[in-house]
Amino acid sequence: MTKKITSYKFACIIARFLDDKKGNNISILNISNVSSFADYFVICSAQTSTQVKALTENLTDKVKTTFSRLPMGRENDIRNRWNLIDYGDVVVHILQQDERDTYAIEKFWNHAFSVPKETWLKESVEYSEYEEIES
């Protein structure tokens, strides 16, 4: 059975999955008002090409297991410096930090609304692999 969720919730859960596996500098951009091809971008940095590949594989496995959902498309550069996973309503970019700095996706989409980390963490708390610690 496929779980039905909004694209907003799905983007938050994807960010959570990446965060649980030590993805860096994760951001969610709401591009629904400025783009017709997706509702959200989830952007994540990784330190090495091995980490880019591992985050990509882990994310696709987690989404398949949790939501019975496969990507509509995938783009992987041969050196795993920038991988893209297209779920239709949510497009995920996993990049090495220097690629992210070079291509500056957030600057290009600066007219899109950014979802604060505290918000997407709260929205996806039930999907965390780890128990939340109360402060």
Backbone bond lengths (Angstrom), bond angles and torsions (degrees), N, CA, C in turn:
res aa  C-N    CA-C-N  psi(-1)  N-CA   C-N-CA  omega(-1)  CA-C   N-CA-C  phi
1 M - - - 1.443 - - 1.537 109.25 -
2 T 1.306 116.46 131.82 1.458 122.00 179.40 1.524 109.60 -88.41
3 K 1.324 115.83 130.43 1.461 120.28 177.35 1.523 108.75 -80.84
4 K 1.329 117.34 130.52 1.462 122.00 179.20 1.525 108.86 -92.63
5 I 1.322 115.51 125.15 1.453 120.94 177.35 1.522 108.50 -140.61
6 T 1.317 116.43 161.74 1.459 120.46 177.45 1.528 110.08 -74.39
7 S 1.317 115.42 161.65 1.467 119.04 177.37 1.528 110.72 -64.06
8 Y 1.336 117.19 -33.20 1.471 121.29 177.02 1.529 110.37 -61.72
9 K 1.313 116.43 -50.24 1.467 121.40 -179.82 1.532 109.97 -62.35
10 F 1.323 116.16 -41.96 1.463 120.69 179.79 1.530 110.94 -61.31
11 A 1.330 117.37 -43.22 1.472 121.19 177.71 1.527 110.42 -61.86
12 C 1.319 117.06 -41.92 1.471 121.17 179.01 1.529 111.14 -63.43
13 I 1.318 116.56 -41.38 1.469 120.54 -179.89 1.531 110.32 -67.85
14 I 1.316 117.20 -40.50 1.465 120.20 176.73 1.527 110.29 -60.18
15 A 1.322 116.36 -44.69 1.470 119.69 177.54 1.523 110.36 -59.75
16 R 1.310 117.59 -41.21 1.468 122.72 178.04 1.528 110.50 -61.91
17 F 1.333 117.34 -46.58 1.461 120.48 179.22 1.529 110.63 -58.07
18 L 1.329 117.04 -42.99 1.465 121.19 178.72 1.529 110.94 -66.46
19 D 1.323 116.65 -40.67 1.459 121.59 179.22 1.534 111.02 -63.84
20 D 1.314 116.65 -41.82 1.467 120.63 179.15 1.529 112.14 -61.52
21 K 1.319 117.22 -25.71 1.472 121.58 -179.95 1.524 112.08 -102.86
22 K 1.315 116.18 20.43 1.474 123.15 173.42 1.526 114.58 71.25
23 G 1.332 116.55 30.64 1.456 119.46 168.69 1.525 108.06 -65.93
24 N 1.328 117.68 149.45 1.470 121.83 -175.58 1.522 111.70 -108.76
25 N 1.328 115.48 151.88 1.461 122.23 169.58 1.530 111.67 48.63
26 I 1.320 116.53 51.85 1.457 122.01 -176.34 1.529 109.54 -78.65
27 S 1.317 115.44 133.31 1.460 119.26 175.73 1.520 109.71 -136.70
28 I 1.319 114.38 151.04 1.459 121.86 175.73 1.517 107.16 -118.85
29 L 1.326 116.33 127.34 1.454 121.80 176.07 1.521 109.23 -112.82
30 N 1.319 116.58 126.68 1.455 121.73 174.13 1.525 106.87 -85.38
31 I 1.332 115.87 106.15 1.463 120.43 -177.58 1.531 111.70 -105.58
32 S 1.331 117.19 9.85 1.468 120.88 -173.54 1.530 113.47 -61.44
33 N 1.313 117.86 -30.04 1.466 120.51 -179.54 1.521 113.10 -87.31
34 V 1.324 117.50 -8.09 1.464 120.71 -176.70 1.525 112.93 -124.86
35 S 1.339 117.33 3.24 1.452 121.13 -177.84 1.523 109.84 -145.96
36 S 1.310 116.36 149.27 1.458 120.17 177.59 1.531 112.56 -103.40
37 F 1.340 118.15 -7.38 1.464 119.40 -174.25 1.522 114.40 -96.75
38 A 1.324 119.07 -12.39 1.469 121.38 179.09 1.520 109.08 -161.54
39 D 1.321 115.94 164.76 1.459 121.25 175.96 1.526 111.79 -96.76
40 Y 1.339 116.43 -36.21 1.464 120.84 -175.05 1.524 111.18 -139.62
41 F 1.326 114.64 147.54 1.453 123.57 164.51 1.523 106.40 -108.27
42 V 1.308 116.96 136.55 1.458 122.09 167.47 1.521 105.06 -114.19
43 I 1.324 116.27 123.95 1.462 121.76 -175.34 1.528 108.36 -119.72
44 C 1.331 115.46 133.19 1.460 120.90 -174.94 1.522 109.06 -140.80
45 S 1.317 116.39 138.71 1.462 121.93 176.26 1.524 110.55 -100.05
46 A 1.335 114.16 152.76 1.454 121.74 175.53 1.521 107.87 -136.38
47 Q 1.309 116.59 156.31 1.463 120.94 -176.73 1.528 113.46 -81.04
48 T 1.324 117.29 -32.73 1.461 120.88 -174.39 1.526 110.26 -137.06
49 S 1.319 116.25 165.59 1.467 120.28 176.57 1.532 110.81 -64.81
50 T 1.305 116.94 -32.16 1.467 120.76 176.40 1.519 110.49 -63.37
51 Q 1.339 117.05 -41.13 1.458 120.25 178.73 1.533 111.04 -69.47
52 V 1.334 117.67 -37.84 1.474 120.44 176.35 1.529 109.18 -57.42
53 K 1.320 115.99 -48.98 1.467 121.16 -179.09 1.528 111.28 -62.94
54 A 1.332 116.74 -44.82 1.468 121.03 -178.62 1.532 111.30 -63.97
55 L 1.334 116.96 -43.58 1.474 120.47 178.18 1.529 110.89 -62.70
56 T 1.331 116.21 -41.22 1.461 121.08 179.49 1.526 111.20 -62.64
57 E 1.312 116.18 -49.10 1.468 120.81 -178.78 1.529 111.43 -65.25
58 N 1.328 116.53 -44.19 1.455 120.09 179.66 1.520 110.87 -62.09
59 L 1.324 117.08 -44.22 1.464 120.34 -178.69 1.524 111.14 -62.67
60 T 1.314 118.21 -47.76 1.470 119.39 -179.09 1.531 111.06 -62.89
61 D 1.330 117.22 -36.91 1.465 120.65 176.94 1.525 111.74 -65.97
62 K 1.344 116.80 -45.01 1.475 121.05 -179.31 1.531 111.36 -63.89
63 V 1.328 116.92 -42.25 1.469 120.31 179.99 1.533 110.06 -66.75
64 K 1.320 116.48 -40.75 1.469 120.08 178.26 1.526 110.64 -63.04
65 T 1.326 116.82 -46.00 1.462 121.69 -178.99 1.529 111.93 -67.25
66 T 1.325 116.64 -44.18 1.461 121.09 -174.64 1.524 113.20 -77.89
67 F 1.333 116.76 -38.84 1.467 120.56 -172.07 1.531 114.31 -121.49
68 S 1.335 117.44 2.65 1.469 121.43 -175.82 1.528 111.03 51.31
69 R 1.317 114.90 42.17 1.469 120.62 -174.66 1.526 109.65 -123.78
70 L 1.331 115.55 127.29 1.457 121.91 177.26 1.522 109.18 -103.70
71 P 1.325 117.54 152.67 1.468 119.74 177.12 1.524 110.93 -63.95
72 M 1.331 115.62 147.38 1.464 120.91 173.67 1.523 109.58 -75.55
73 G 1.328 115.17 -26.50 1.446 121.02 179.29 1.513 110.40 -162.44
74 R 1.331 114.19 160.97 1.458 120.50 179.05 1.509 109.14 -146.79
75 E 1.311 115.86 137.46 1.465 121.65 176.10 1.520 107.37 -125.27
76 N 1.303 116.19 123.34 1.461 121.20 177.59 1.517 107.48 -126.87
77 D 1.322 116.69 125.25 1.462 115.92 172.70 1.529 107.34 -76.92
78 I 1.291 116.57 154.63 1.461 122.02 -172.07 1.530 112.96 -61.18
79 R 1.318 116.66 -26.00 1.468 120.25 -179.08 1.527 112.61 -98.68
80 N 1.336 117.42 5.58 1.465 122.13 -179.96 1.526 112.40 54.70
81 R 1.314 115.93 45.65 1.458 120.25 176.42 1.532 110.04 -95.40
82 W 1.338 116.68 -25.46 1.464 122.02 179.30 1.517 107.94 -151.33
83 N 1.321 116.54 112.72 1.457 121.91 176.34 1.518 109.07 -113.53
84 L 1.320 115.20 142.47 1.456 121.73 -179.93 1.519 108.09 -124.23
85 I 1.322 115.83 134.99 1.462 122.13 177.16 1.528 106.59 -123.51
86 D 1.325 116.71 120.54 1.462 122.33 -175.86 1.526 110.02 -105.69
87 Y 1.333 115.64 110.96 1.460 120.85 175.80 1.529 111.11 -101.13
88 G 1.304 117.57 15.55 1.459 121.42 179.46 1.510 111.20 87.57
89 D 1.309 117.16 -78.51 1.461 121.29 179.96 1.526 112.72 -79.28
90 V 1.327 116.87 -21.51 1.464 122.38 179.02 1.529 108.49 -130.40
91 V 1.333 115.92 127.33 1.458 121.80 177.60 1.527 107.42 -114.18
92 V 1.322 116.11 127.48 1.460 122.48 -175.92 1.529 109.31 -107.09
93 H 1.336 115.51 130.12 1.460 122.48 175.33 1.527 107.45 -114.89
94 I 1.326 117.17 122.13 1.463 122.12 175.45 1.527 105.94 -118.93
95 L 1.334 116.05 115.04 1.462 121.41 -172.10 1.519 111.56 -130.65
96 Q 1.331 114.81 151.19 1.456 118.24 166.33 1.529 107.08 -67.25
97 Q 1.317 116.35 150.03 1.465 120.43 -173.00 1.531 112.51 -57.89
98 D 1.327 118.54 -40.34 1.469 118.75 -179.07 1.531 111.61 -66.69
99 E 1.328 118.38 -32.95 1.467 121.42 174.56 1.524 110.23 -66.69
100 R 1.301 115.33 -40.59 1.470 119.60 179.36 1.523 110.50 -64.03
101 D 1.309 116.30 -42.51 1.466 120.39 177.61 1.531 111.16 -63.22
102 T 1.319 116.73 -41.46 1.463 121.81 -178.37 1.526 112.00 -65.99
103 Y 1.332 117.29 -47.52 1.460 120.63 -174.00 1.522 114.16 -88.51
104 A 1.314 118.18 -18.00 1.468 124.16 171.56 1.535 113.33 43.77
105 I 1.315 115.66 58.71 1.474 120.77 -178.83 1.526 111.13 -56.59
106 E 1.321 116.89 -44.32 1.470 119.92 -178.42 1.522 111.80 -62.23
107 K 1.318 117.79 -36.02 1.467 120.03 178.46 1.518 110.98 -69.35
108 F 1.328 116.82 -39.77 1.462 120.25 178.00 1.524 111.19 -63.31
109 W 1.331 116.43 -37.97 1.466 122.20 -179.68 1.532 110.87 -101.25
110 N 1.320 118.07 35.21 1.466 121.66 -174.30 1.527 113.14 -65.33
111 H 1.305 118.95 -14.23 1.461 122.17 176.94 1.536 111.71 -87.48
112 A 1.320 117.28 -0.78 1.463 121.89 176.07 1.526 109.22 -87.48
113 F 1.319 116.01 151.28 1.460 122.01 178.41 1.525 110.18 -79.19
114 S 1.319 116.95 131.41 1.463 122.47 178.08 1.529 109.47 -96.15
115 V 1.323 116.69 130.34 1.461 122.21 178.50 1.520 107.87 -86.17
116 P 1.343 118.15 120.88 1.472 120.41 -178.99 1.536 112.16 -62.58
117 K 1.322 115.11 147.51 1.470 120.86 -178.94 1.525 111.74 -56.04
118 E 1.320 117.29 -42.78 1.470 120.12 -179.21 1.534 110.34 -58.99
119 T 1.320 116.54 -35.61 1.460 121.42 -178.74 1.520 110.82 -69.93
120 W 1.362 117.43 -49.67 1.464 117.65 -178.07 1.525 112.17 -70.29
121 L 1.333 117.85 -28.93 1.472 119.49 174.80 1.527 110.58 -65.22
122 K 1.320 117.11 -43.77 1.468 121.49 179.50 1.527 110.61 -66.05
123 E 1.321 116.55 -41.43 1.472 121.72 -177.72 1.530 112.59 -65.95
124 S 1.332 117.32 -23.78 1.463 120.95 -173.87 1.526 113.51 -116.09
125 V 1.310 117.57 13.95 1.461 121.44 -171.80 1.535 113.22 -55.70
126 E 1.319 117.27 -34.65 1.471 119.25 -177.61 1.529 112.55 -71.96
127 Y 1.338 117.38 -9.27 1.463 121.61 179.07 1.530 112.84 -102.23
128 S 1.327 117.23 5.73 1.454 120.60 -179.63 1.524 110.69 -72.25
129 E 1.324 115.18 140.98 1.471 119.76 174.34 1.522 110.97 -75.92
130 Y 1.312 116.27 -15.37 1.457 120.91 -173.07 1.510 110.17 -119.88
131 E 1.325 115.19 147.26 1.448 120.45 177.20 1.525 109.68 -67.44
132 E 1.310 115.89 134.91 1.457 120.44 177.30 1.529 108.99 -75.04
133 I 1.308 115.82 134.77 1.459 121.13 178.79 1.517 108.09 -98.23
134 E 1.330 115.98 125.92 1.461 121.09 177.95 1.528 109.44 -72.85
135 S 1.327 117.33 135.60 1.469 119.55 178.10 1.502 110.47 -94.60
